[in-house]
Amino acid sequence: MENLEFLLKGISTSVFQCGGIDSPLITKRRSRMCVGIRASHKSLLPNGIILGISSSGATYFMEPREAVELNNMEVRLSNSEKTEELAILSLLTSDIASSEREIRHLMERILQMDLASARGAYALWTDSICPVFCEAGEEIDSNEESFLVDIEGICHPLLLESFHRSASSPLFSGPEWSDRKDVSTPSCGLAEGANVVPVDIKIGHATKVVVISGPNTGGKTATMKSLGLASLMAKAGIFLPSKGTPRLPWFDQVLADIGDHQSLEHNLSTFSGHISRLCKILDVASPKSLVLIDEIGNGTDPSEGVALATSILQYLAGCVRLAVVTTHYADLSLLRAEDSRFENAAMEFCIQTLQPTYRVLWGSTGNSNALSIAKSIGIDQKVLDRAQEWVEKLIPDKQKERQGLLYQSLLKERNMLGAEAKKAEFVLMEVKKLYHEIHSEAKDLDKREAALKAMESQRVHQELELVKSQMDAVVRNFEKQLQNASPDEYNVLMRQSEAAIVSIADAYRLIGDTSSEDASYQGSNTPQIGDQVHVKGLGNKVATVVGALGDDGSILVQYGKIRVRVKRNEIKVIRNGEAIKSSSSVPSFTGQDQRRSRVRSSKEAQKDEGVAYSAVVQTSKNTIDLRGMRVEEASNHLLVAISACRSYGVLFIVHGVGTGALKECVLRILKDHTRVTRFEEESPTNDGCTVAHIK
């Protein structure tokens, strides 16, 4: 192939240099490579073969004699290549044929996935809701109004699609859609700036026929189409663009006669086309069918049309699941008073603006308002005035006045009920929102309480392990020093060891006492209003029960001027004759009684407070040294240290002996501070250090 192209390029260049062609030209004719040459210069290629001639006849396409053999080789190779391709394709076709079943199964699954993806994308795009099918024999709650069809706020799918496209929906705004030529707005598109008005479709179980009346261009047909499309979409597994949970039965067929079916070709007028469609519907309708008829009985004499329409509707009421028809015949709305299987609906018309609102008024009958519609379209006012005169002659004044007053009264009542329903819906939403917030916070509190308990348990365990290790260290140190200790040193070592061991033993006893006390709290009798109780959460203070036991297990108690709800297991009823001990009492500090009152046993003090303190072991973290400070400076440091101390902790305050002013200041602060439950000297032999127990 390369040799052939190289040869033809050389020949074409030679022809061009000799004036045989305007520019070198190499082409293919009859599957053979050739060069272009003017007809007048074909002698430049002696013995050349003419493979073709241009349409004007001025240019010949000739195969040079030197290229004949190379062209023959090219043709043979090309034929061999095609033969090989056919053989390969035949093998592939055979493989596909042998796997036909698997491939078809795979294609079906791909189609199902594609359809499911399309349904999901549509539901996401239109914010649609999954419908629920209600069975014919489904049990109905007698306390609630039951509907065969209950679809709230549904939008016509095609109008909604047009609205989303005009609003530049993100689903169609990507580059993959901008180049699509098959995506076009439907013919039923909305006017610029218009919104889709949702409608409510609520049809009772006993209803067989719904007659929709109202003005022209008021939305009767669109409402009926929305019901038909909703039924078909639900059967196809497509979500509905509505609110709440749409409910409707499973219709085996959706039979519709909508629009004008006149045909000159088939010799059908408007009425004959309408009747022929109705005949087909009546022939195939079943007890589970949905029938939709637009402008029933239209196109003929009104009196005969009403009679025919009435007969057809009464027949449909006995042979189909549901029929929905639109009409301008007021007489068809009177069937509701004679037969409970019929239901009326009207399209709302705003008298103030002379425009339809496209909302459905169920249980009402609507006027056509033909003159108002004609006026809005632009009919001459003189024609409208004359038509109004004829209307006043044909309709008695009293009947006209009665209809107007009744309509206005019903419209006013509907607006009031609608406003109240919106208020109730808003209140319900707020209550649900508040409920979810409180429920979420309650869950968070329970989790935090459990976490805090776990952390506290872990902390106590760690501190006990630390105390054990410190006790072992004290014992080892004591044994080591005891070997070479003098009698005086021996006594000091004994006191230090005894103090550490007593501290650890008290810690163990306090934990056991706390557990038993918790059990006694939970096992107490149920408190009554007026009983006095110990409240564990208030530092075991004495409070009075002022509220009964609630459903959540909490009780309202009062301590002083404070009222608070506490859990049942956090209070203990004070039995008759039991001494009430106030945990807030603090002894005076005078003389020798001062020391005795401060040095209380750990076990007794801890029982009064109802909490467990860790072992009294002095470290650098729980010690504050106030020696060398002035009284004011020491006061500030002590207050900061008490505030920074952890709950149920112990603070060692080193104030020294000196003149006693600093010590008195420390004792006064500890006495008045709310976080200090008790305080005592570190040991009988050390007056320069005070130990404070913090809440």
Secondary structure, 3 states (H helix, E strand, C coil): CHHHHHHHHHHHHHHHHCCCCCCCCEEEECCEEEEEEEHHHHHHCCCCEEEEECCCCCEEEEECHHHHHHHHHHHHHHHHHHHHHHHHHHHHHHHHHHCHHHHHHHHHHHHHHHHHHHHHHHHHHHCCECCEECCCCCCCCCCCCCCCEEEEEECCHHHHHHHHHHCCCHHHCCHHHHCCCCCCCCCCCCCCCCCCCCEEEEECCCCCEEEEECCCCCCHHHHHHHHHHHHHHHHCCCCECCEEEEEECCCCEEEEECCCCCECCCCECHHHHHHHHHHHHHHHCCCCEEEEECCCCCCCCHHHHHHHHHHHHHHHHHHCCEEEEECCCHHHHHHHHHCCCEEEEEEEEECCCCEEEEEEEECCCCCCCHHHHHHHHCCCHHHHHHHHHHHHHHCCHHHHHHHHHHHHHHHHHHHHHHHHHHHHHHHHHHHHHHHHHHHHHHHHHHHHHHHHHHHHHHHHHHHHHHHHHHHHHHHHHHHHHHCCCCHHHHHHHHHHHHHHHHHHHHHHHHHHHHHHHHHHHHCCCCCCCCCEEEEHHHCCEEEEECCCCCCCCEEEEEECCEEEEEEHHHEEECCCCCCCCCCCCCCCCCHHHHHHHHCCCHHHHHHHHCCCCCCCCCCCCCEEECCCCCHHHHHHHHHHHHHHCCCCCEEEEECCCCCCHHHHHHHHHHHHCCCEEEEEEEECCEEEEEEEEEC
